[in-house]
Amino acid sequence: MLTFLGILASLLSLAMPASLAAGAGEEVGVPAGAAVTRFDFEHGALDGWTTVDGQWAVEEAADAPSGARVLVQRATRNAFNVIVAPGGPWTDVDVSVRFKPISGREDASGGIVFRFADGRYYLVRANALEDNFRLYHYDRGRHELASARVAAPALGRWHTLRVVVVGDRIQGSLDGKLLLDHRDTRARAGRVGLWTKADSVTAFDDLSIRGVAGAS
């Protein structure tokens, strides 16, 4: 016979995203003394950034979360659009960014690239046209590692993405809610960047990287 506590535990497991069930959702963190690098794009230049693909530029925005400028990706014909930030590589890292999906008919997404090295990388991304939040690994092909069901982030509004990586543990959050908790050992270090897909026109601001330096 099921006890009250047993029934409650079963209900909680059903309510919890499948991607969190194995790790129970306890939050991990990088060392408190890890160095922090922030980008608010107010200077307008992208010195030190590496464009892998896409049309990335700093633009003025009346609704910028801070200041008056944001980074916008406007290419609409590439499979994926990636830009890599200066600094790194990092091993353990805590990355957050504000993003606003502006438009897109095939896709309207924004994502954080991490442990980028030699064209390979991990990605957490949200899409205003889909009710999921996903973790991928890219190595000459896309491999979905984890997914959680969410309310699609609204077009034309600012949202917050965050990923925390410690060892083989990867946690992803959307708008302050921890949704992904996964383990993977394919890469141990790399740089950090931003991502869109297909015809997504997306703005980014307030990128923060707090990480432990290490060879990729």
Backbone as JSON Lines, residues from 0, in Angstrom:
{"i":0,"aa":"M","n":[0.84,-1.19,0.0],"ca":[0.0,0.0,0.0],"c":[0.89,1.25,0.0]}
{"i":1,"aa":"L","n":[0.52,2.2,-0.84],"ca":[1.31,3.43,-0.91],"c":[1.03,4.31,0.3]}
{"i":2,"aa":"T","n":[2.05,4.8,0.92],"ca":[1.91,5.75,2.01],"c":[1.72,7.15,1.44]}
{"i":3,"aa":"F","n":[1.32,8.08,2.31],"ca":[1.17,9.47,1.88],"c":[2.48,10.01,1.35]}
{"i":4,"aa":"L","n":[3.6,9.73,2.06],"ca":[4.9,10.22,1.62],"c":[5.3,9.61,0.29]}
{"i":5,"aa":"G","n":[4.96,8.33,0.09],"ca":[5.28,7.68,-1.17],"c":[4.53,8.3,-2.33]}
{"i":6,"aa":"I","n":[3.24,8.6,-2.09],"ca":[2.43,9.24,-3.13],"c":[2.97,10.62,-3.44]}
{"i":7,"aa":"L","n":[3.34,11.38,-2.37],"ca":[3.89,12.72,-2.57],"c":[5.18,12.68,-3.36]}
{"i":8,"aa":"A","n":[6.06,11.72,-3.06],"ca":[7.32,11.6,-3.78],"c":[7.08,11.28,-5.25]}
{"i":9,"aa":"S","n":[6.08,10.44,-5.52],"ca":[5.76,10.09,-6.9],"c":[5.26,11.3,-7.67]}
{"i":10,"aa":"L","n":[4.41,12.11,-7.01],"ca":[3.9,13.31,-7.67],"c":[5.0,14.31,-7.95]}
{"i":11,"aa":"L","n":[5.94,14.46,-7.0],"ca":[7.05,15.39,-7.2],"c":[7.95,14.93,-8.33]}
{"i":12,"aa":"S","n":[8.16,13.64,-8.45],"ca":[9.02,13.13,-9.53],"c":[8.38,13.36,-10.88]}
{"i":13,"aa":"L","n":[7.02,13.3,-10.93],"ca":[6.33,13.57,-12.2],"c":[6.41,15.05,-12.55]}
{"i":14,"aa":"A","n":[6.36,15.92,-11.54],"ca":[6.39,17.36,-11.78],"c":[7.78,17.84,-12.15]}
{"i":15,"aa":"M","n":[8.82,17.14,-11.72],"ca":[10.19,17.55,-11.98],"c":[10.57,17.24,-13.42]}
{"i":16,"aa":"P","n":[11.22,18.16,-14.13],"ca":[11.69,17.86,-15.48],"c":[12.53,16.59,-15.5]}
{"i":17,"aa":"A","n":[12.36,15.77,-16.55],"ca":[13.1,14.51,-16.63],"c":[14.6,14.74,-16.57]}
{"i":18,"aa":"S","n":[15.05,15.87,-17.08],"ca":[16.47,16.17,-17.09],"c":[17.03,16.41,-15.7]}
{"i":19,"aa":"L","n":[16.15,16.66,-14.71],"ca":[16.62,16.91,-13.34],"c":[16.5,15.68,-12.46]}
{"i":20,"aa":"A","n":[15.75,14.68,-12.89],"ca":[15.44,13.57,-12.01],"c":[16.68,12.85,-11.51]}
{"i":21,"aa":"A","n":[17.65,12.6,-12.4],"ca":[18.83,11.83,-12.02],"c":[19.72,12.58,-11.05]}
{"i":22,"aa":"G","n":[19.87,13.9,-11.25],"ca":[20.76,14.68,-10.41],"c":[20.07,15.34,-9.23]}
{"i":23,"aa":"A","n":[18.76,15.14,-9.13],"ca":[17.95,15.69,-8.04],"c":[17.93,17.21,-8.0]}
{"i":24,"aa":"G","n":[18.65,17.87,-8.92],"ca":[18.53,19.31,-9.05],"c":[19.32,20.12,-8.06]}
{"i":25,"aa":"E","n":[20.2,19.51,-7.25],"ca":[21.01,20.32,-6.34],"c":[21.97,21.17,-7.15]}
{"i":26,"aa":"E","n":[22.07,22.46,-6.8],"ca":[22.86,23.38,-7.62],"c":[24.35,23.25,-7.31]}
{"i":27,"aa":"V","n":[25.15,23.3,-8.37],"ca":[26.59,23.28,-8.24],"c":[27.11,24.71,-8.42]}
{"i":28,"aa":"G","n":[28.37,24.93,-8.1],"ca":[28.93,26.28,-8.23],"c":[30.42,26.26,-8.44]}
{"i":29,"aa":"V","n":[30.93,27.27,-9.13],"ca":[32.37,27.41,-9.31],"c":[32.96,28.03,-8.04]}
{"i":30,"aa":"P","n":[34.27,27.95,-7.84],"ca":[34.87,28.51,-6.62],"c":[34.54,30.0,-6.45]}
{"i":31,"aa":"A","n":[34.34,30.4,-5.22],"ca":[33.93,31.78,-4.93],"c":[34.94,32.8,-5.44]}
{"i":32,"aa":"G","n":[36.23,32.45,-5.47],"ca":[37.25,33.39,-5.89],"c":[37.52,33.41,-7.38]}
{"i":33,"aa":"A","n":[36.72,32.69,-8.17],"ca":[36.95,32.63,-9.62],"c":[36.8,34.02,-10.24]}
{"i":34,"aa":"A","n":[37.66,34.32,-11.22],"ca":[37.63,35.63,-11.88],"c":[36.35,35.82,-12.69]}
{"i":35,"aa":"V","n":[35.87,37.06,-12.74],"ca":[34.65,37.4,-13.46],"c":[34.96,38.35,-14.61]}
{"i":36,"aa":"T","n":[34.41,38.05,-15.78],"ca":[34.52,38.94,-16.94],"c":[33.1,39.3,-17.38]}
{"i":37,"aa":"R","n":[32.86,40.59,-17.6],"ca":[31.52,41.03,-18.0],"c":[31.57,41.83,-19.3]}
{"i":38,"aa":"F","n":[30.54,41.66,-20.11],"ca":[30.41,42.38,-21.38],"c":[29.03,43.02,-21.43]}
{"i":39,"aa":"D","n":[28.98,44.38,-21.51],"ca":[27.69,45.05,-21.65],"c":[27.56,45.76,-23.0]}
{"i":40,"aa":"F","n":[28.62,45.67,-23.83],"ca":[28.61,46.14,-25.22],"c":[28.44,47.66,-25.35]}
{"i":41,"aa":"E","n":[28.65,48.38,-24.27],"ca":[28.47,49.84,-24.32],"c":[29.57,50.53,-25.13]}
{"i":42,"aa":"H","n":[30.73,49.91,-25.27],"ca":[31.82,50.53,-26.04],"c":[31.65,50.35,-27.54]}
{"i":43,"aa":"G","n":[30.75,49.47,-27.95],"ca":[30.43,49.33,-29.37],"c":[31.32,48.4,-30.16]}
{"i":44,"aa":"A","n":[32.56,48.23,-29.74],"ca":[33.5,47.38,-30.48],"c":[33.42,45.94,-30.01]}
{"i":45,"aa":"L","n":[33.83,45.03,-30.9],"ca":[33.89,43.6,-30.56],"c":[35.33,43.12,-30.63]}
{"i":46,"aa":"D","n":[36.25,43.92,-30.12],"ca":[37.66,43.55,-30.12],"c":[37.86,42.27,-29.32]}
{"i":47,"aa":"G","n":[38.58,41.33,-29.94],"ca":[38.88,40.08,-29.27],"c":[37.84,39.0,-29.45]}
{"i":48,"aa":"W","n":[36.65,39.36,-29.96],"ca":[35.62,38.36,-30.24],"c":[35.93,37.62,-31.54]}
{"i":49,"aa":"T","n":[35.52,36.38,-31.64],"ca":[35.75,35.56,-32.84],"c":[34.41,35.15,-33.43]}
{"i":50,"aa":"T","n":[34.11,35.65,-34.63],"ca":[32.87,35.25,-35.31],"c":[33.1,33.95,-36.05]}
{"i":51,"aa":"V","n":[32.41,32.91,-35.65],"ca":[32.48,31.61,-36.33],"c":[31.54,31.61,-37.53]}
{"i":52,"aa":"D","n":[30.35,32.13,-37.34],"ca":[29.39,32.3,-38.42],"c":[28.32,33.28,-37.96]}
{"i":53,"aa":"G","n":[27.73,34.0,-38.94],"ca":[26.66,34.92,-38.6],"c":[27.03,36.37,-38.84]}
{"i":54,"aa":"Q","n":[26.08,37.24,-38.62],"ca":[26.23,38.69,-38.8],"c":[25.99,39.34,-37.44]}
{"i":55,"aa":"W","n":[27.05,39.51,-36.69],"ca":[26.99,40.01,-35.32],"c":[27.45,41.46,-35.27]}
{"i":56,"aa":"A","n":[26.69,42.31,-34.6],"ca":[27.07,43.72,-34.48],"c":[26.43,44.32,-33.24]}
{"i":57,"aa":"V","n":[27.1,45.34,-32.7],"ca":[26.56,46.08,-31.57],"c":[25.62,47.16,-32.1]}
{"i":58,"aa":"E","n":[24.41,47.22,-31.53],"ca":[23.41,48.18,-31.97],"c":[22.82,48.91,-30.76]}
{"i":59,"aa":"E","n":[22.31,50.1,-31.01],"ca":[21.59,50.81,-29.96],"c":[20.21,50.19,-29.78]}
{"i":60,"aa":"A","n":[19.76,50.14,-28.52],"ca":[18.45,49.56,-28.22],"c":[17.82,50.32,-27.06]}
{"i":61,"aa":"A","n":[16.62,50.83,-27.3],"ca":[15.94,51.62,-26.27],"c":[15.61,50.79,-25.04]}
{"i":62,"aa":"D","n":[15.44,49.49,-25.22],"ca":[15.05,48.63,-24.1],"c":[16.22,47.78,-23.59]}
{"i":63,"aa":"A","n":[17.46,48.21,-23.87],"ca":[18.62,47.45,-23.39],"c":[18.53,47.26,-21.88]}
{"i":64,"aa":"P","n":[18.82,46.04,-21.39],"ca":[18.73,45.8,-19.94],"c":[19.65,46.71,-19.13]}
{"i":65,"aa":"S","n":[20.8,47.07,-19.71],"ca":[21.7,48.01,-19.05],"c":[22.34,48.88,-20.12]}
{"i":66,"aa":"G","n":[22.48,50.16,-19.86],"ca":[23.06,51.04,-20.87],"c":[22.12,51.23,-22.04]}
{"i":67,"aa":"A","n":[22.73,51.4,-23.24],"ca":[21.93,51.71,-24.42],"c":[22.27,50.84,-25.63]}
{"i":68,"aa":"R","n":[23.21,49.88,-25.46],"ca":[23.63,49.07,-26.6],"c":[23.57,47.58,-26.27]}
{"i":69,"aa":"V","n":[23.34,46.79,-27.32],"ca":[23.26,45.34,-27.19],"c":[23.96,44.69,-28.38]}
{"i":70,"aa":"L","n":[24.24,43.42,-28.29],"ca":[24.81,42.66,-29.39],"c":[23.67,41.95,-30.12]}
{"i":71,"aa":"V","n":[23.61,42.11,-31.45],"ca":[22.52,41.53,-32.23],"c":[23.07,40.65,-33.34]}
{"i":72,"aa":"Q","n":[22.44,39.5,-33.54],"ca":[22.77,38.6,-34.64],"c":[21.64,38.69,-35.66]}
{"i":73,"aa":"R","n":[21.98,39.05,-36.95],"ca":[20.96,39.29,-37.96],"c":[21.06,38.39,-39.2]}
{"i":74,"aa":"A","n":[22.02,37.5,-39.28],"ca":[22.06,36.57,-40.43],"c":[20.85,35.62,-40.36]}
{"i":75,"aa":"T","n":[20.29,35.3,-41.52],"ca":[19.08,34.47,-41.54],"c":[19.2,33.24,-42.44]}
{"i":76,"aa":"R","n":[20.39,32.99,-43.0],"ca":[20.49,31.88,-43.95],"c":[21.5,30.81,-43.53]}
{"i":77,"aa":"N","n":[22.07,30.94,-42.35],"ca":[23.03,29.94,-41.88],"c":[22.33,28.88,-41.04]}
{"i":78,"aa":"A","n":[22.94,27.7,-41.0],"ca":[22.39,26.66,-40.12],"c":[22.48,27.11,-38.67]}
{"i":79,"aa":"F","n":[23.66,27.6,-38.28],"ca":[23.89,28.09,-36.92],"c":[24.77,29.33,-36.99]}
{"i":80,"aa":"N","n":[24.61,30.21,-36.02],"ca":[25.42,31.42,-35.93],"c":[26.09,31.45,-34.56]}
{"i":81,"aa":"V","n":[27.42,31.55,-34.57],"ca":[28.19,31.46,-33.33],"c":[29.22,32.58,-33.28]}
{"i":82,"aa":"I","n":[29.34,33.22,-32.12],"ca":[30.42,34.16,-31.86],"c":[31.02,33.79,-30.52]}
{"i":83,"aa":"V","n":[32.36,33.81,-30.44],"ca":[33.07,33.37,-29.24],"c":[33.68,34.59,-28.56]}
{"i":84,"aa":"A","n":[33.48,34.69,-27.25],"ca":[33.95,35.83,-26.48],"c":[35.45,35.75,-26.22]}
{"i":85,"aa":"P","n":[36.08,36.87,-25.94],"ca":[37.49,36.87,-25.56],"c":[37.68,36.13,-24.23]}
{"i":86,"aa":"G","n":[38.91,35.68,-24.02],"ca":[39.24,35.04,-22.76],"c":[39.1,33.54,-22.79]}
{"i":87,"aa":"G","n":[39.52,32.91,-21.68],"ca":[39.5,31.47,-21.6],"c":[40.74,30.88,-22.24]}
{"i":88,"aa":"P","n":[40.78,29.55,-22.32],"ca":[39.68,28.63,-22.0],"c":[39.47,28.47,-20.51]}
{"i":89,"aa":"W","n":[38.24,28.01,-20.17],"ca":[37.87,27.75,-18.8],"c":[37.51,26.27,-18.63]}
{"i":90,"aa":"T","n":[37.73,25.77,-17.42],"ca":[37.25,24.43,-17.07],"c":[35.88,24.6,-16.42]}
{"i":91,"aa":"D","n":[35.85,24.83,-15.11],"ca":[34.59,25.11,-14.44],"c":[34.2,26.56,-14.73]}
{"i":92,"aa":"V","n":[32.91,26.77,-15.03],"ca":[32.51,28.11,-15.44],"c":[31.03,28.33,-15.13]}
{"i":93,"aa":"D","n":[30.71,29.57,-14.8],"ca":[29.32,30.0,-14.56],"c":[29.06,31.16,-15.52]}
{"i":94,"aa":"V","n":[28.16,30.95,-16.46],"ca":[27.9,31.94,-17.52],"c":[26.42,32.34,-17.51]}
{"i":95,"aa":"S","n":[26.16,33.63,-17.59],"ca":[24.78,34.1,-17.73],"c":[24.73,35.19,-18.78]}
{"i":96,"aa":"V","n":[23.57,35.34,-19.42],"ca":[23.38,36.37,-20.43],"c":[21.9,36.7,-20.53]}
{"i":97,"aa":"R","n":[21.58,37.95,-20.82],"ca":[20.22,38.34,-21.18],"c":[20.08,38.19,-22.68]}
{"i":98,"aa":"F","n":[18.93,37.68,-23.12],"ca":[18.69,37.56,-24.56],"c":[17.24,37.88,-24.88]}
{"i":99,"aa":"K","n":[17.06,38.46,-26.08],"ca":[15.71,38.8,-26.54],"c":[15.52,38.26,-27.95]}
{"i":100,"aa":"P","n":[14.67,37.24,-28.14],"ca":[14.36,36.78,-29.5],"c":[13.5,37.84,-30.2]}
{"i":101,"aa":"I","n":[14.03,38.37,-31.28],"ca":[13.34,39.47,-31.97],"c":[12.41,38.96,-33.06]}
{"i":102,"aa":"S","n":[12.92,38.04,-33.89],"ca":[12.09,37.51,-34.97],"c":[12.67,36.19,-35.46]}
{"i":103,"aa":"G","n":[11.86,35.5,-36.28],"ca":[12.27,34.24,-36.88],"c":[11.04,33.4,-37.17]}
{"i":104,"aa":"R","n":[10.99,32.84,-38.37],"ca":[9.86,31.97,-38.73],"c":[10.22,30.5,-38.58]}
{"i":105,"aa":"E","n":[11.46,30.15,-38.91],"ca":[11.93,28.77,-38.72],"c":[12.4,28.56,-37.29]}
{"i":106,"aa":"D","n":[13.04,29.59,-36.73],"ca":[13.61,29.49,-35.39],"c":[13.69,30.89,-34.8]}
{"i":107,"aa":"A","n":[13.58,30.99,-33.49],"ca":[13.71,32.28,-32.81],"c":[14.4,32.02,-31.47]}
{"i":108,"aa":"S","n":[15.68,31.72,-31.57],"ca":[16.38,31.17,-30.41],"c":[17.57,32.01,-29.98]}
{"i":109,"aa":"G","n":[18.05,31.7,-28.78],"ca":[19.3,32.25,-28.27],"c":[19.94,31.22,-27.38]}
{"i":110,"aa":"G","n":[21.27,31.17,-27.37],"ca":[21.93,30.17,-26.57],"c":[23.31,30.59,-26.1]}
{"i":111,"aa":"I","n":[23.8,29.86,-25.1],"ca":[25.16,30.01,-24.59],"c":[26.0,28.83,-25.06]}
{"i":112,"aa":"V","n":[27.1,29.14,-25.71],"ca":[28.1,28.14,-26.11],"c":[29.15,28.07,-25.0]}
{"i":113,"aa":"F","n":[29.56,26.85,-24.65],"ca":[30.61,26.72,-23.64],"c":[31.49,25.52,-23.96]}
{"i":114,"aa":"R","n":[32.7,25.53,-23.38],"ca":[33.73,24.54,-23.68],"c":[33.95,24.42,-25.19]}
{"i":115,"aa":"F","n":[34.02,25.6,-25.84],"ca":[34.27,25.68,-27.28],"c":[35.75,25.47,-27.55]}
{"i":116,"aa":"A","n":[36.08,24.5,-28.41],"ca":[37.47,24.25,-28.81],"c":[37.48,23.51,-30.13]}
{"i":117,"aa":"D","n":[38.25,24.02,-31.09],"ca":[38.39,23.36,-32.4],"c":[37.05,23.11,-33.07]}
{"i":118,"aa":"G","n":[36.12,24.05,-32.93],"ca":[34.83,23.94,-33.59],"c":[33.83,23.05,-32.87]}
{"i":119,"aa":"R","n":[34.24,22.43,-31.8],"ca":[33.33,21.59,-31.0],"c":[32.89,22.38,-29.78]}
{"i":120,"aa":"Y","n":[31.65,22.13,-29.35],"ca":[31.17,22.88,-28.19],"c":[29.88,22.27,-27.63]}
{"i":121,"aa":"Y","n":[29.59,22.68,-26.39],"ca":[28.29,22.43,-25.79],"c":[27.42,23.67,-25.97]}
{"i":122,"aa":"L","n":[26.11,23.48,-25.83],"ca":[25.17,24.58,-26.0],"c":[23.95,24.36,-25.12]}
{"i":123,"aa":"V","n":[23.51,25.4,-24.42],"ca":[22.16,25.43,-23.86],"c":[21.4,26.51,-24.61]}
{"i":124,"aa":"R","n":[20.17,26.2,-24.99],"ca":[19.43,27.17,-25.79],"c":[17.93,27.12,-25.48]}
{"i":125,"aa":"A","n":[17.29,28.28,-25.69],"ca":[15.84,28.41,-25.6],"c":[15.33,28.95,-26.92]}
{"i":126,"aa":"N","n":[14.07,28.63,-27.25],"ca":[13.51,28.99,-28.55],"c":[12.09,29.5,-28.33]}
{"i":127,"aa":"A","n":[11.83,30.72,-28.82],"ca":[10.51,31.33,-28.65],"c":[9.42,30.62,-29.45]}
{"i":128,"aa":"L","n":[9.81,29.71,-30.35],"ca":[8.82,28.98,-31.15],"c":[8.6,27.56,-30.65]}
{"i":129,"aa":"E","n":[9.28,27.18,-29.57],"ca":[9.16,25.81,-29.06],"c":[9.04,25.82,-27.54]}
{"i":130,"aa":"D","n":[8.36,24.82,-27.0],"ca":[8.17,24.74,-25.55],"c":[9.18,23.8,-24.9]}
{"i":131,"aa":"N","n":[10.47,24.0,-25.27],"ca":[11.51,23.17,-24.66],"c":[12.77,24.0,-24.42]}
{"i":132,"aa":"F","n":[13.59,23.5,-23.52],"ca":[14.88,24.11,-23.17],"c":[15.89,22.98,-23.23]}
{"i":133,"aa":"R","n":[16.95,23.12,-24.06],"ca":[17.76,21.96,-24.39],"c":[19.26,22.19,-24.24]}
{"i":134,"aa":"L","n":[19.94,21.07,-24.0],"ca":[21.4,20.99,-23.95],"c":[21.86,20.12,-25.11]}
{"i":135,"aa":"Y","n":[22.84,20.63,-25.88],"ca":[23.39,19.9,-27.01],"c":[24.92,19.83,-26.91]}
{"i":136,"aa":"H","n":[25.47,18.86,-27.65],"ca":[26.9,18.87,-27.94],"c":[27.05,18.85,-29.45]}
{"i":137,"aa":"Y","n":[27.95,19.72,-29.96],"ca":[28.19,19.82,-31.4],"c":[29.6,19.33,-31.72]}
{"i":138,"aa":"D","n":[29.68,18.37,-32.63],"ca":[30.95,17.84,-33.12],"c":[30.71,17.35,-34.54]}
{"i":139,"aa":"R","n":[30.68,18.33,-35.47],"ca":[30.34,18.05,-36.87],"c":[28.94,17.44,-36.99]}
{"i":140,"aa":"G","n":[28.13,17.67,-36.01],"ca":[26.76,17.2,-35.96],"c":[26.18,17.55,-34.6]}
{"i":141,"aa":"R","n":[24.87,17.61,-34.52],"ca":[24.21,18.02,-33.29],"c":[23.73,16.8,-32.53]}
{"i":142,"aa":"H","n":[24.06,16.75,-31.25],"ca":[23.67,15.64,-30.39],"c":[22.92,16.19,-29.19]}
{"i":143,"aa":"E","n":[21.62,15.9,-29.1],"ca":[20.85,16.36,-27.95],"c":[21.2,15.52,-26.73]}
{"i":144,"aa":"L","n":[21.51,16.2,-25.62],"ca":[21.9,15.52,-24.4],"c":[20.8,15.56,-23.34]}
{"i":145,"aa":"A","n":[20.05,16.64,-23.27],"ca":[19.0,16.77,-22.26],"c":[17.99,17.8,-22.71]}
{"i":146,"aa":"S","n":[16.75,17.64,-22.21],"ca":[15.69,18.57,-22.6],"c":[14.69,18.7,-21.46]}
{"i":147,"aa":"A","n":[14.1,19.88,-21.34],"ca":[13.05,20.12,-20.35],"c":[11.91,20.87,-21.03]}
{"i":148,"aa":"R","n":[10.69,20.58,-20.63],"ca":[9.53,21.27,-21.18],"c":[9.34,22.59,-20.44]}
{"i":149,"aa":"V","n":[9.16,23.67,-21.19],"ca":[8.97,25.0,-20.61],"c":[7.93,25.76,-21.42]}
{"i":150,"aa":"A","n":[7.44,26.83,-20.85],"ca":[6.67,27.78,-21.64],"c":[7.64,28.52,-22.54]}
{"i":151,"aa":"A","n":[7.35,28.59,-23.82],"ca":[8.27,29.23,-24.76],"c":[8.53,30.68,-24.35]}
{"i":152,"aa":"P","n":[9.8,31.11,-24.32],"ca":[10.1,32.51,-23.99],"c":[9.45,33.44,-25.02]}
{"i":153,"aa":"A","n":[8.87,34.52,-24.55],"ca":[8.11,35.41,-25.42],"c":[9.01,36.17,-26.37]}
{"i":154,"aa":"L","n":[8.56,36.29,-27.61],"ca":[9.23,37.15,-28.59],"c":[9.19,38.6,-28.11]}
{"i":155,"aa":"G","n":[10.27,39.33,-28.38],"ca":[10.29,40.74,-28.08],"c":[10.48,41.08,-26.62]}
{"i":156,"aa":"R","n":[10.79,40.08,-25.79],"ca":[11.01,40.33,-24.37],"c":[12.37,39.78,-23.95]}
{"i":157,"aa":"W","n":[12.95,40.38,-22.93],"ca":[14.25,39.94,-22.44],"c":[14.09,38.78,-21.47]}
{"i":158,"aa":"H","n":[14.98,37.81,-21.62],"ca":[15.0,36.62,-20.77],"c":[16.45,36.4,-20.32]}
{"i":159,"aa":"T","n":[16.63,35.51,-19.35],"ca":[17.95,35.23,-18.82],"c":[18.3,33.76,-18.99]}
{"i":160,"aa":"L","n":[19.43,33.51,-19.63],"ca":[20.0,32.16,-19.74],"c":[21.18,32.05,-18.79]}
{"i":161,"aa":"R","n":[21.35,30.86,-18.2],"ca":[22.51,30.62,-17.36],"c":[22.93,29.17,-17.48]}
{"i":162,"aa":"V","n":[24.23,28.95,-17.51],"ca":[24.77,27.59,-17.46],"c":[25.91,27.57,-16.45]}
{"i":163,"aa":"V","n":[25.94,26.53,-15.61],"ca":[27.01,26.32,-14.65],"c":[27.6,24.95,-14.92]}
{"i":164,"aa":"V","n":[28.93,24.91,-15.1],"ca":[29.61,23.66,-15.44],"c":[30.73,23.44,-14.43]}
{"i":165,"aa":"V","n":[30.67,22.32,-13.74],"ca":[31.7,21.95,-12.77],"c":[32.07,20.5,-13.02]}
{"i":166,"aa":"G","n":[33.31,20.27,-13.47],"ca":[33.71,18.91,-13.83],"c":[32.85,18.4,-14.97]}
{"i":167,"aa":"D","n":[32.2,17.26,-14.78],"ca":[31.34,16.71,-15.82],"c":[29.87,17.08,-15.61]}
{"i":168,"aa":"R","n":[29.6,17.94,-14.63],"ca":[28.22,18.32,-14.3],"c":[27.85,19.59,-15.04]}
{"i":169,"aa":"I","n":[26.71,19.58,-15.74],"ca":[26.23,20.72,-16.52],"c":[24.82,21.05,-16.07]}
{"i":170,"aa":"Q","n":[24.61,22.29,-15.62],"ca":[23.28,22.72,-15.21],"c":[22.86,23.94,-16.01]}
{"i":171,"aa":"G","n":[21.62,23.93,-16.5],"ca":[21.11,25.04,-17.29],"c":[19.85,25.62,-16.68]}
{"i":172,"aa":"S","n":[19.76,26.95,-16.7],"ca":[18.6,27.65,-16.13],"c":[18.04,28.63,-17.14]}
{"i":173,"aa":"L","n":[16.74,28.83,-17.08],"ca":[16.04,29.82,-17.9],"c":[15.2,30.69,-16.98]}
{"i":174,"aa":"D","n":[15.43,32.0,-17.04],"ca":[14.7,32.97,-16.23],"c":[14.69,32.58,-14.75]}
{"i":175,"aa":"G","n":[15.88,32.18,-14.26],"ca":[16.05,31.9,-12.84],"c":[15.61,30.54,-12.37]}
{"i":176,"aa":"K","n":[15.12,29.68,-13.27],"ca":[14.65,28.35,-12.88],"c":[15.6,27.28,-13.4]}
{"i":177,"aa":"L","n":[16.15,26.48,-12.5],"ca":[17.03,25.38,-12.89],"c":[16.21,24.3,-13.58]}
{"i":178,"aa":"L","n":[16.56,23.99,-14.83],"ca":[15.77,23.06,-15.63],"c":[16.57,21.86,-16.13]}
{"i":179,"aa":"L","n":[17.87,22.02,-16.31],"ca":[18.7,20.94,-16.85],"c":[19.8,20.6,-15.87]}
{"i":180,"aa":"D","n":[20.03,19.31,-15.68],"ca":[21.1,18.84,-14.8],"c":[21.62,17.54,-15.41]}
{"i":181,"aa":"H","n":[22.81,17.61,-16.01],"ca":[23.29,16.49,-16.84],"c":[24.78,16.29,-16.61]}
{"i":182,"aa":"R","n":[25.25,15.09,-16.85],"ca":[26.69,14.79,-16.78],"c":[27.18,14.36,-18.16]}
{"i":183,"aa":"D","n":[28.35,14.9,-18.55],"ca":[28.95,14.53,-19.83],"c":[30.45,14.78,-19.77]}
{"i":184,"aa":"T","n":[31.23,13.9,-20.37],"ca":[32.69,13.97,-20.26],"c":[33.39,14.21,-21.6]}
{"i":185,"aa":"R","n":[32.65,14.62,-22.63],"ca":[33.27,14.78,-23.94],"c":[34.31,15.89,-23.99]}
{"i":186,"aa":"A","n":[34.11,16.94,-23.22],"ca":[35.07,18.06,-23.2],"c":[35.22,18.55,-21.77]}
{"i":187,"aa":"R","n":[36.45,18.97,-21.43],"ca":[36.73,19.39,-20.07],"c":[37.0,20.89,-19.95]}
{"i":188,"aa":"A","n":[37.25,21.56,-21.06],"ca":[37.56,22.99,-21.01],"c":[37.32,23.61,-22.38]}
{"i":189,"aa":"G","n":[37.24,24.93,-22.41],"ca":[37.05,25.64,-23.67],"c":[36.57,27.05,-23.43]}
{"i":190,"aa":"R","n":[36.33,27.77,-24.52],"ca":[35.9,29.16,-24.45],"c":[34.38,29.24,-24.38]}
{"i":191,"aa":"V","n":[33.88,30.46,-24.23],"ca":[32.45,30.73,-24.08],"c":[31.99,31.6,-25.24]}
{"i":192,"aa":"G","n":[30.76,31.41,-25.69],"ca":[30.23,32.23,-26.77],"c":[28.72,32.29,-26.77]}
{"i":193,"aa":"L","n":[28.18,32.87,-27.83],"ca":[26.73,33.03,-28.01],"c":[26.3,32.39,-29.31]}
{"i":194,"aa":"W","n":[25.01,32.08,-29.42],"ca":[24.53,31.21,-30.51],"c":[23.11,31.58,-30.91]}
{"i":195,"aa":"T","n":[22.84,31.48,-32.21],"ca":[21.46,31.46,-32.72],"c":[21.38,30.42,-33.82]}
{"i":196,"aa":"K","n":[20.19,30.15,-34.26],"ca":[19.97,29.14,-35.31],"c":[19.15,29.72,-36.45]}
{"i":197,"aa":"A","n":[19.51,29.32,-37.66],"ca":[18.71,29.59,-38.86],"c":[18.37,31.07,-38.99]}
{"i":198,"aa":"D","n":[17.05,31.41,-39.06],"ca":[16.67,32.8,-39.3],"c":[16.38,33.57,-38.03]}
{"i":199,"aa":"S","n":[16.89,33.1,-36.91],"ca":[16.7,33.83,-35.65],"c":[17.42,35.18,-35.68]}
{"i":200,"aa":"V","n":[16.7,36.23,-35.42],"ca":[17.3,37.54,-35.15],"c":[17.15,37.75,-33.65]}
{"i":201,"aa":"T","n":[18.29,37.83,-32.96],"ca":[18.29,37.78,-31.5],"c":[19.27,38.81,-30.95]}
{"i":202,"aa":"A","n":[18.87,39.47,-29.87],"ca":[19.72,40.43,-29.18],"c":[20.24,39.82,-27.87]}
{"i":203,"aa":"F","n":[21.47,40.21,-27.49],"ca":[22.09,39.73,-26.25],"c":[22.66,40.91,-25.48]}
{"i":204,"aa":"D","n":[22.7,40.79,-24.17],"ca":[23.29,41.83,-23.34],"c":[23.73,41.22,-22.01]}
{"i":205,"aa":"D","n":[24.59,41.95,-21.31],"ca":[25.01,41.59,-19.95],"c":[25.54,40.16,-19.86]}
{"i":206,"aa":"L","n":[26.49,39.84,-20.7],"ca":[27.15,38.54,-20.62],"c":[28.14,38.54,-19.45]}
{"i":207,"aa":"S","n":[28.01,37.55,-18.58],"ca":[28.9,37.43,-17.44],"c":[29.53,36.04,-17.44]}
{"i":208,"aa":"I","n":[30.87,35.99,-17.31],"ca":[31.59,34.73,-17.3],"c":[32.43,34.69,-16.04]}
{"i":209,"aa":"R","n":[32.17,33.73,-15.18],"ca":[32.97,33.53,-13.96],"c":[33.54,32.14,-14.03]}
{"i":210,"aa":"G","n":[34.87,32.04,-14.22],"ca":[35.41,30.73,-14.5],"c":[36.81,30.49,-13.97]}
{"i":211,"aa":"V","n":[37.19,29.21,-14.04],"ca":[38.5,28.74,-13.65],"c":[39.28,28.45,-14.93]}
{"i":212,"aa":"A","n":[40.43,29.13,-15.11],"ca":[41.21,28.96,-16.32],"c":[41.8,27.55,-16.39]}
{"i":213,"aa":"G","n":[41.84,27.02,-17.64],"ca":[42.41,25.7,-17.84],"c":[42.59,25.41,-19.3]}
{"i":214,"aa":"A","n":[43.51,24.55,-19.67],"ca":[43.79,24.23,-21.07],"c":[42.66,23.42,-21.66]}
{"i":215,"aa":"S","n":[42.33,23.74,-22.93],"ca":[41.3,22.98,-23.62],"c":[41.91,21.8,-24.36]}
